[in-house]
């Protein structure tokens, strides 16, 4: 079991480390690459992974419901504790609710469960992002911008992927090959981008970062196990949900906090410490998931 856990986690950490070292040495401008990830590679991967899977809509619906409960109730549970964390609720809650489901979650789930893990990992990514850019942004900004949802390429890629799956449609070969190729660059590029972003960050509030990171992981795991007892899920869905709960806080939390002036330095510390802590936490979470 230990060998399997290491074979899953070490490749992810190695690519992030490569991006970190490259970021320290070269200090690249990743804005263009990150835009390609969000606008092209991620929608392509979402579409190809969902359209290739034959969906059992009831099962998928229960899975999405379970993930939504984990996100929402982790925020509700942590709300009364925010005053003890050293940061305000508006900054802390999204950091607890939303993990790094893209760069870490997708490769972790696929390496753990093989190709069958891709569809649940993508569903978690899509619906976590929808909640992140509605509820999460709403918490930090005080308002919800519906355009962030209906104008998102991720949402439309999801809708098209599910429709293609339900009606047994497929792209012609000449279109499917380039779409698949663009989608395939996503995971390594996201991991490299994560490494370079961490290389450019600083821990200025270590205590706040440690408290926020521990609260986020413990809270999500606790609620996940309660949800698993209440909602019937398939074995891979259970494992994917446990991995989802154990992810470090999403880098997007810092970007949103910086945009809306909600203690971005403290949120950055939570994100960085959370990723450092994941070196110890993810092997344990994998053991629980497997």
C-alpha positions as CSV (number, residue, x, y, z in Angstrom):
1,X,0.0,0.0,0.0
2,X,2.8,2.4,0.9
3,X,4.5,1.8,-2.5
4,X,1.2,2.5,-4.3
5,X,0.6,5.7,-2.4
6,X,4.2,6.9,-3.2
7,X,3.7,6.0,-6.9
8,X,0.6,8.2,-6.9
9,X,1.9,11.2,-4.9
10,X,5.5,11.5,-5.9
11,X,4.9,12.2,-9.6
12,X,2.6,15.0,-8.7
13,X,5.0,16.5,-6.2
14,X,7.9,16.1,-8.6
15,X,6.2,18.1,-11.4
16,X,5.2,20.8,-8.9
17,X,8.7,20.9,-7.6
18,X,10.0,21.3,-11.2
19,X,7.7,24.2,-11.7
20,X,8.8,25.7,-8.3
21,X,12.5,25.5,-9.2
22,X,11.9,26.9,-12.7
23,X,9.9,29.7,-11.2
24,X,12.6,30.6,-8.8
25,X,15.3,30.5,-11.5
26,X,13.6,32.0,-14.5
27,X,10.7,33.9,-13.0
28,X,8.4,33.3,-16.0
29,X,5.3,35.2,-16.8
30,X,2.6,32.5,-16.7
31,X,-0.3,34.7,-17.4
32,X,-0.6,33.5,-21.0
33,X,-0.2,29.8,-20.1
34,X,-2.8,30.2,-17.3
35,X,-5.3,31.8,-19.7
36,X,-4.8,28.8,-22.1
37,X,-5.5,26.4,-19.2
38,X,-8.7,28.1,-18.3
39,X,-10.1,29.0,-21.8
40,X,-8.9,26.0,-23.9
41,X,-7.3,23.0,-22.2
42,X,-9.7,22.7,-19.3
43,X,-12.9,22.9,-21.3
44,X,-11.4,20.4,-23.8
45,X,-10.6,17.9,-21.1
46,X,-14.0,18.4,-19.5
47,X,-15.8,17.7,-22.8
48,X,-13.7,14.7,-23.8
49,X,-13.9,13.0,-20.4
50,X,-17.6,13.5,-19.9
51,X,-18.7,12.8,-23.5
52,X,-16.7,9.5,-23.5
53,X,-18.4,8.2,-20.3
54,X,-21.9,6.7,-20.3
55,X,-23.6,8.5,-17.5
56,X,-26.0,7.1,-15.0
57,X,-27.6,10.4,-14.2
58,X,-29.1,9.4,-10.9
59,X,-25.7,8.2,-9.6
60,X,-24.0,11.3,-11.0
61,X,-26.6,13.6,-9.4
62,X,-26.1,12.0,-5.9
63,X,-22.4,12.4,-6.3
64,X,-22.7,16.1,-7.2
65,X,-25.1,16.6,-4.3
66,X,-22.6,15.0,-1.9
67,X,-19.8,17.2,-3.1
68,X,-22.0,20.3,-2.8
69,X,-22.9,19.4,0.8
70,X,-19.2,19.0,1.6
71,X,-18.4,22.4,0.3
72,X,-21.4,24.3,1.7
73,X,-21.5,22.7,5.2
74,X,-17.8,23.0,5.7
75,X,-18.2,26.8,5.4
76,X,-21.2,26.7,7.8
77,X,-19.4,24.6,10.3
78,X,-16.3,26.8,10.3
79,X,-18.1,30.1,10.4
80,X,-18.4,30.3,14.2
81,X,-14.7,29.4,14.6
82,X,-13.4,32.2,12.2
83,X,-12.8,34.6,15.1
84,X,-10.3,32.2,16.6
85,X,-8.3,31.7,13.4
86,X,-6.6,35.1,13.3
87,X,-8.5,36.1,10.1
88,X,-12.0,37.3,9.2
89,X,-14.8,35.0,8.1
90,X,-14.9,36.5,4.6
91,X,-11.3,35.5,4.0
92,X,-11.3,32.2,5.9
93,X,-14.6,30.6,4.7
94,X,-13.7,30.2,1.0
95,X,-10.2,29.0,1.9
96,X,-11.8,26.2,4.0
97,X,-14.6,25.4,1.5
98,X,-12.6,25.2,-1.8
99,X,-9.6,22.9,-2.3
100,X,-7.2,22.8,-5.2
101,X,-9.4,20.4,-7.2
102,X,-7.8,21.2,-10.6
103,X,-4.0,21.0,-10.5
104,X,-3.9,18.4,-7.6
105,X,-7.3,16.8,-7.6
106,X,-7.5,15.6,-11.2
107,X,-4.1,13.9,-11.4
108,X,-4.4,12.5,-7.9
109,X,-7.8,10.9,-8.6
110,X,-6.8,9.5,-12.0
111,X,-3.5,8.1,-10.7
112,X,-5.4,6.5,-7.8
113,X,-8.4,5.0,-9.7
114,X,-7.2,4.9,-13.3
115,X,-9.2,6.2,-16.3
116,X,-12.5,5.5,-14.4
117,X,-11.4,8.3,-11.9
118,X,-11.3,11.0,-14.6
119,X,-15.1,11.6,-14.9
120,X,-15.8,12.0,-11.2
121,X,-12.7,14.2,-10.8
122,X,-13.9,16.4,-13.7
123,X,-17.4,16.6,-12.2
124,X,-15.9,17.7,-8.9
125,X,-13.8,20.3,-10.7
126,X,-16.8,21.8,-12.6
127,X,-19.2,22.0,-9.7
128,X,-16.6,23.1,-7.2
129,X,-15.7,25.9,-9.6
130,X,-19.3,26.9,-10.1
131,X,-19.7,27.2,-6.3
132,X,-16.4,28.9,-6.0
133,X,-17.3,31.7,-8.5
134,X,-20.8,32.1,-7.1
135,X,-20.8,31.4,-3.4
136,X,-17.1,31.9,-2.8
137,X,-16.9,35.2,-4.7
138,X,-20.2,36.2,-3.0
139,X,-18.7,35.7,0.4
140,X,-15.7,37.8,-0.3
141,X,-17.3,40.5,-2.4
142,X,-20.8,40.7,-0.8
143,X,-22.5,40.0,-4.2
144,X,-22.9,37.2,-6.7
145,X,-22.1,37.9,-10.4
146,X,-24.2,35.5,-12.5
147,X,-22.0,36.2,-15.5
148,X,-19.1,34.3,-13.9
149,X,-21.3,31.2,-14.2
150,X,-23.2,31.4,-17.4
151,X,-20.3,32.8,-19.4
152,X,-17.8,30.2,-18.1
153,X,-16.3,27.9,-20.7
154,X,-16.3,25.2,-18.0
155,X,-20.1,25.2,-17.7
156,X,-20.7,25.0,-21.4
157,X,-18.1,22.3,-21.9
158,X,-19.9,20.3,-19.1
159,X,-23.3,20.7,-20.7
160,X,-22.0,19.7,-24.1
161,X,-20.1,16.7,-22.6
162,X,-23.2,15.4,-20.8
163,X,-25.4,15.9,-23.8
164,X,-23.0,14.0,-26.1
165,X,-22.9,11.2,-23.5
166,X,-26.7,11.0,-23.0
167,X,-27.5,11.0,-26.7
168,X,-24.5,8.8,-27.7
169,X,-23.0,11.5,-29.9
170,X,-19.4,11.8,-30.9
171,X,-17.2,14.2,-32.7
172,X,-15.7,13.2,-36.1
173,X,-12.2,11.9,-35.8
174,X,-10.6,14.9,-37.4
175,X,-12.2,17.1,-34.6
176,X,-11.8,14.7,-31.7
177,X,-8.1,14.2,-32.1
178,X,-7.1,18.0,-31.7
179,X,-9.7,18.4,-28.9
180,X,-8.2,15.4,-27.0
181,X,-4.6,16.6,-27.6
182,X,-5.4,20.1,-26.2
183,X,-7.1,18.5,-23.2
184,X,-4.1,16.2,-22.6
185,X,-1.8,19.1,-21.9
186,X,-3.9,20.3,-19.0
187,X,-2.6,18.2,-16.0
188,X,1.2,18.7,-16.4
189,X,0.7,22.4,-17.4
190,X,-1.5,23.0,-14.3
191,X,1.0,21.3,-12.0
192,X,4.0,23.3,-13.5
193,X,1.9,26.5,-13.2
194,X,1.1,25.7,-9.6
195,X,4.8,25.3,-8.8
196,X,5.8,28.6,-10.4
197,X,2.9,30.4,-8.6
198,X,4.1,29.0,-5.2
199,X,7.7,30.0,-6.1
200,X,6.5,33.6,-6.3
201,X,4.6,33.6,-3.0
202,X,5.6,34.3,0.6
203,X,4.4,33.1,4.0
204,X,3.9,36.2,6.0
205,X,1.4,34.8,8.5
206,X,2.6,31.4,9.5
207,X,0.2,30.8,12.4
208,X,-2.8,31.9,10.5
209,X,-1.7,29.7,7.5
210,X,-1.3,26.7,9.8
211,X,-4.7,27.2,11.5
212,X,-6.5,27.8,8.3
213,X,-4.9,24.8,6.5
214,X,-5.7,22.4,9.3
215,X,-9.2,23.7,9.7
216,X,-9.9,23.3,6.0
217,X,-8.8,19.7,5.7
218,X,-10.2,18.4,9.0
219,X,-13.6,20.1,8.5
220,X,-14.0,18.8,4.9
221,X,-12.9,15.3,5.9
222,X,-15.3,15.2,8.8
223,X,-18.3,16.3,6.8
224,X,-17.3,13.9,3.9
225,X,-17.5,10.9,6.2
226,X,-20.9,12.0,7.5
227,X,-22.1,12.5,3.9
228,X,-20.8,9.1,2.8
229,X,-22.9,7.5,5.6
230,X,-26.0,9.3,4.5
231,X,-25.8,9.2,0.7
232,X,-25.2,6.0,-1.3
233,X,-22.2,6.4,-3.6
234,X,-20.3,4.0,-5.9
235,X,-16.8,2.9,-4.5
236,X,-14.9,5.2,-6.9
237,X,-17.1,8.1,-6.1
238,X,-16.5,7.6,-2.4
239,X,-12.8,7.5,-2.9
240,X,-12.9,10.6,-5.2
241,X,-14.9,12.5,-2.6
242,X,-12.4,11.6,0.2
243,X,-9.5,12.8,-2.0
244,X,-11.6,16.0,-2.8
245,X,-12.0,16.6,0.9
246,X,-8.2,16.3,1.6
247,X,-7.0,18.7,-1.0
248,X,-5.0,21.8,0.0
249,X,-6.8,25.2,-0.3
250,X,-7.2,26.4,-3.9
251,X,-4.8,29.0,-5.3
252,X,-7.9,30.8,-6.7
253,X,-8.7,31.8,-3.1
254,X,-5.7,34.1,-3.0
255,X,-6.6,35.6,-6.4
256,X,-10.2,36.4,-5.3
257,X,-9.1,37.7,-1.9
258,X,-6.6,40.0,-3.6
259,X,-9.2,41.3,-6.0
260,X,-11.7,42.1,-3.3
261,X,-9.2,43.2,-0.6
262,X,-10.1,40.4,1.9
263,X,-6.8,39.9,3.8
264,X,-4.9,38.5,0.7
265,X,-1.6,38.1,2.6
266,X,-3.3,35.8,5.2
267,X,-5.2,33.9,2.5
268,X,-1.9,33.4,0.6
269,X,-0.3,32.0,3.8
270,X,-3.2,29.6,4.2
271,X,-2.7,28.4,0.6
272,X,1.0,28.0,0.8
273,X,1.1,26.3,4.2
274,X,-1.8,24.1,3.0
275,X,0.3,22.9,0.0
276,X,3.3,22.3,2.2
277,X,1.1,20.4,4.6
278,X,-0.3,18.3,1.8
279,X,3.1,16.5,1.5
280,X,2.1,14.8,4.8
281,X,-1.7,14.8,4.5
282,X,-2.2,13.5,0.9
283,X,-0.6,10.1,1.5
284,X,-2.9,9.6,4.5
285,X,-5.9,10.8,2.6
286,X,-5.0,8.4,-0.2
287,X,-4.8,5.5,2.3
288,X,-8.3,6.4,3.5
289,X,-9.6,6.7,-0.1
290,X,-8.1,3.4,-1.3
